[in-house]
């Protein structure tokens, strides 16, 4: 398998943007802060107006309801944004636990644009990495910073957000390539209601271990106290050829262990020119550097070989805009 090294095909150093399937949920009222403090894994009470953080909304048993970004947009107002596929479930979940609480939960009629690019230094890095939520007005929208393991940018929310001047339009294929390389998980692919947060690498960015109790805390704390040993982990994969999500992963024939299923693909991105890059869950005994075989989603013939990579696979801050 050729070693390409950079899943983005090179950092172009510019800003690019794409429409994103992301939804915003507003929680507002005198009890909004205290209510969310008991429902989210992050220390919401420590957020000042304009601050933001990644957080988890969990089931009582500790599995995932929603992976969200929480922004404090006023003294008694917060906006949670998440993948559109779980937005209605998030609203239902927050309302279900909202007993005798002076706070309203509503899904906002907003669309989203993702802007990514630049780098960790220089003027473009400073532009995309502004730490404060900006421009929040009633019904108008917001600009919310984005940062995940060196992948920088911001997201624009509103009724009809537009790409700023100087930001090149890109396609979803470019976004997916950057997302996969960065190891940023999404609902419907890496995340669902059976996900344990530690498996997906969400704990470090999303959980406060110094705050008070919150729904689902027990499982998160127990796994952390045991060294975060979970049966499977999300990993990057460099493939020799494309394979669909759901494809079976097993140890390569030359590996010392018997050939058996050790995981499944969850996302695929790339091309013949850029290389094929994937995310997938593999058993905890499968380390970075291991070589695996990829079978079709129903098993059968080997369709590709895979090299297991640590995440992020590259600082994927730029991706080529598509025609």
C-alpha positions in Angstrom: 0.0 0.0 0.0 1.5 3.4 -0.9 2.3 5.7 2.0 0.7 9.1 1.3 1.0 10.7 4.7 -1.5 13.6 4.3 -5.1 12.7 3.9 -6.0 16.2 2.6 -3.6 16.0 -0.3 -1.8 19.1 1.0 -2.6 22.2 3.0 -3.7 24.9 0.5 -3.6 27.5 3.2 -6.9 29.1 2.2 -10.4 29.2 3.7 -13.2 27.0 2.2 -16.8 26.5 3.1 -19.7 24.1 2.6 -23.3 23.7 3.6 -23.6 21.5 6.7 -26.4 19.2 7.9 -26.3 20.7 11.4 -29.2 22.0 13.5 -29.4 24.4 16.5 -31.5 24.1 19.6 -32.2 27.0 21.9 -32.6 26.6 25.7 -33.6 29.8 27.4 -35.1 30.9 30.7 -34.2 31.6 34.3 -33.3 28.0 35.0 -31.5 27.3 31.7 -28.0 27.2 33.2 -28.9 25.0 36.2 -30.9 22.7 34.0 -28.2 22.2 31.4 -25.6 21.8 34.2 -27.5 18.7 35.3 -28.0 17.3 31.8 -24.7 17.9 29.9 -21.3 16.3 30.6 -19.6 19.7 30.3 -19.3 22.4 33.1 -22.0 24.6 31.6 -22.0 26.8 34.7 -18.4 27.9 34.0 -19.3 29.2 30.5 -19.6 33.0 30.3 -21.6 34.8 27.6 -19.8 34.2 24.3 -18.1 31.0 25.5 -18.6 27.5 24.0 -17.6 23.9 24.6 -18.1 20.4 23.3 -20.5 18.3 25.5 -22.5 15.1 25.6 -26.2 14.5 26.3 -26.4 11.0 27.7 -29.0 8.4 28.5 -29.3 7.6 32.2 -27.3 4.4 31.5 -24.4 6.5 30.1 -24.8 5.8 26.4 -25.1 8.6 23.9 -28.1 10.6 23.1 -26.3 13.5 21.4 -22.8 14.9 20.8 -23.3 18.7 20.9 -21.5 22.0 21.0 -23.0 24.3 23.7 -22.7 28.1 23.3 -23.8 30.5 26.0 -25.4 33.3 24.0 -26.8 35.4 26.9 -27.2 35.4 30.7 -30.1 32.9 30.5 -29.8 31.6 27.0 -27.8 28.7 25.4 -27.7 27.3 21.9 -26.8 23.6 21.4 -25.9 22.5 17.9 -25.6 19.0 16.7 -26.0 16.8 13.6 -29.4 17.3 12.0 -30.3 13.6 12.2 -30.5 13.8 16.0 -31.9 17.3 16.5 -35.5 16.3 17.1 -34.4 13.5 19.4 -32.3 16.1 21.3 -35.3 18.4 21.7 -37.5 15.5 22.9 -34.8 14.3 25.3 -34.3 17.8 26.9 -38.0 18.3 27.2 -38.6 14.9 28.8 -36.2 15.6 31.7 -37.4 19.2 32.1 -39.8 18.9 35.1 -40.7 22.1 37.0 -38.0 24.0 35.2 -38.3 27.6 34.0 -36.7 27.1 30.6 -37.9 26.6 27.1 -36.4 24.2 24.6 -36.9 24.9 20.9 -35.3 23.9 17.6 -34.4 27.1 15.7 -35.2 27.5 12.0 -31.6 27.9 11.1 -29.3 26.4 8.5 -25.6 25.9 8.8 -22.4 26.6 6.8 -19.0 25.2 7.8 -15.9 27.3 7.2 -12.6 25.6 7.5 -9.0 26.2 6.5 -6.0 28.3 7.4 -3.8 26.8 10.1 -2.7 27.0 13.7 -0.6 30.1 13.0 -0.6 33.1 10.8 -3.5 35.4 9.9 -5.7 32.7 8.5 -5.3 30.6 11.7 -6.2 33.6 13.8 -9.2 34.3 11.7 -10.7 30.8 11.9 -9.7 30.3 15.5 -11.5 33.2 17.2 -12.5 31.8 20.6 -15.8 33.7 21.1 -19.3 33.1 19.8 -20.2 36.2 17.7 -23.2 38.0 16.2 -26.0 36.4 18.1 -29.2 38.3 17.6 -32.8 37.2 18.0 -33.7 35.2 14.9 -30.5 36.4 13.1 -28.0 33.6 13.7 -24.5 33.2 15.1 -20.9 32.5 14.2 -19.5 29.7 16.4 -15.8 28.7 16.6 -14.8 25.2 15.6 -11.8 23.3 16.9 -11.1 19.6 17.0 -7.6 18.1 17.3 -5.9 20.8 15.2 -8.8 21.1 12.7 -9.8 24.8 12.8 -12.7 26.9 11.6 -16.1 28.2 12.4 -19.7 27.6 11.6 -22.3 30.1 10.5 -25.9 29.6 11.6 -29.0 31.5 10.6 -32.1 31.5 8.3 -29.9 31.9 5.2 -26.2 32.1 6.0 -23.8 33.1 3.3 -20.1 32.3 2.8 -18.0 35.4 3.6 -16.0 37.1 0.9 -12.7 35.3 0.2 -14.0 31.9 1.3 -14.1 29.4 -1.5 -17.1 27.1 -2.0 -16.3 23.4 -1.5 -18.3 20.2 -1.8 -19.3 17.6 0.8 -16.7 15.2 -0.5 -14.0 17.7 0.5 -15.6 18.2 3.9 -15.8 14.4 4.5 -12.2 14.0 3.6 -11.1 16.6 6.1 -13.6 15.2 8.8 -12.4 11.7 8.4 -8.7 12.7 8.5 -9.3 14.7 11.7 -11.3 11.9 13.3 -14.3 14.1 14.0 -17.2 11.6 14.6 -20.8 12.2 13.5 -24.2 10.8 14.2 -25.4 8.3 11.6 -21.9 7.1 11.0 -19.6 6.8 14.1 -22.3 7.7 16.7 -25.7 6.3 17.6 -27.7 5.5 20.7 -25.5 2.4 21.5 -22.2 4.4 21.5 -20.2 4.6 24.7 -18.4 8.0 24.7 -15.0 6.6 25.5 -15.1 4.4 22.4 -15.5 7.4 20.1 -12.7 9.4 21.7 -15.2 12.0 23.0 -14.4 12.1 26.7 -11.3 14.4 26.8 -13.0 17.2 24.8 -16.5 16.8 26.2 -16.5 15.8 29.9 -15.7 17.8 33.0 -14.7 15.6 35.9 -14.8 18.5 38.4 -18.4 19.5 38.1 -21.4 18.1 40.0 -23.7 15.2 38.9 -25.3 15.0 35.5 -27.5 12.4 33.8 -25.4 9.4 32.6 -22.3 10.3 34.7 -21.9 7.0 36.4 -20.8 5.0 33.3 -18.4 7.7 32.1 -16.8 8.0 35.6 -16.5 4.2 36.0 -14.8 3.7 32.6 -12.4 6.6 33.3 -11.5 5.2 36.7 -10.6 1.9 35.0 -8.2 3.5 32.5 -10.7 4.0 29.7 -10.5 0.4 28.7 -13.4 -0.2 26.4 -13.9 -3.2 24.0 -13.4 -1.1 20.9 -12.0 2.2 19.8 -12.5 4.6 16.9 -9.4 4.6 14.6 -8.3 6.0 11.3 -7.7 3.6 8.4 -5.7 4.0 5.2 -7.2 1.8 2.5 -5.8 0.4 -0.7 -9.2 0.6 -2.4 -12.7 2.0 -1.6 -15.0 -0.1 0.6 -18.5 0.8 1.9 -19.4 1.8 5.4 -20.2 -1.4 7.4 -17.5 -3.4 5.8 -15.9 -6.0 8.0 -12.3 -5.6 9.2 -10.2 -8.7 10.0 -6.6 -9.3 10.7 -4.4 -9.7 7.6 -3.3 -13.1 6.7 0.4 -12.3 7.6 -0.6 -11.2 11.1 0.3 -13.8 13.8 -3.3 -13.9 15.2 -5.9 -16.0 13.4 -7.9 -14.2 10.8 -11.1 -13.0 12.5 -13.4 -10.0 12.6 -11.9 -7.2 14.6 -14.1 -4.2 13.6 -16.2 -2.4 11.0 -15.8 0.7 8.8 -18.1 3.6 9.6 -17.0 6.3 7.1 -15.1 6.5 3.8 -13.6 9.5 2.0 -11.1 10.2 -0.7 -10.4 9.2 -4.3 -8.0 7.3 -6.4 -5.8 10.4 -6.6 -6.0 11.4 -2.9 -6.0 8.0 -1.5 -8.8 6.2 0.4 -9.3 7.2 4.1 -11.7 5.8 6.5 -12.9 5.7 10.1 -13.9 2.6 11.9 -14.2 0.9 15.2 -11.6 -1.8 16.0 -11.0 -4.0 19.0 -8.8 -2.6 21.7 -6.1 -5.1 20.9 -5.7 -3.6 17.4 -3.0 -0.9 17.6 -1.9 1.8 15.1 0.4 0.2 12.5 -1.6 -3.0 12.3 -2.6 -4.2 8.8 -6.1 -5.5 8.3 -8.1 -7.0 5.5 -11.4 -5.3 4.4 -14.3 -7.5 3.5 -17.7 -6.5 2.0 -20.4 -5.5 4.5 -21.8 -9.0 4.3 -18.4 -10.7 4.5 -17.0 -12.7 1.6 -14.1 -11.7 -0.5 -11.3 -9.3 0.5 -11.9 -5.9 -1.2 -9.0 -3.9 0.2 -6.2 -3.8 2.7 -6.1 -1.3 5.5 -3.4 0.3 7.7 -4.6 1.3 11.1 -3.7 4.9 11.9 -3.9 7.0 15.0 -6.2 10.0 15.0 -5.9 12.6 13.7 -4.4 11.2 10.6 -3.4 14.7 9.4 -3.9 18.3 10.5 -6.6 18.5 7.8 -7.1 22.3 7.8 -7.4 22.7 4.1 -9.2 20.7 1.4 -9.4 21.5 -2.3 -12.7 23.2 -3.4 -14.6 21.1 -5.9 -15.7 22.4 -9.3 
